[in-house]
């Protein structure tokens, strides 16, 4: 059954779908920068590279999947739960933007 209503969960799903692309690109560039520093092959750099690869996978796969689930199936949630999901994803996206801005400013300082 398909219900074509635009509610809090559908809007949050669209926001997650839109946020997935810049977040994935930023994680990819950060991982490429870490792996490009071949002169420093310490354990700290390798752990950071593995962490950024994990973030890249999550941002590339999990954000669009969660966003599409919320967009297509969010109408099934009751309004209070929709508002709770809206607040939770809003907090996540604000933290994501702070991280992206920090990564961009660090990239500008290096370049």
Secondary structure, 3 states (H helix, E strand, C coil): CCCCCCCHHHHHHHHHHHHHHHHHHHHHHHHHHHHHCCCCCCHHHHHHHHHHHHHHHHHHHHHHHHHHHHHHHHHHCCHHHHHHHHHHHHHHHHHHHHHHHHHHHHHHHHC
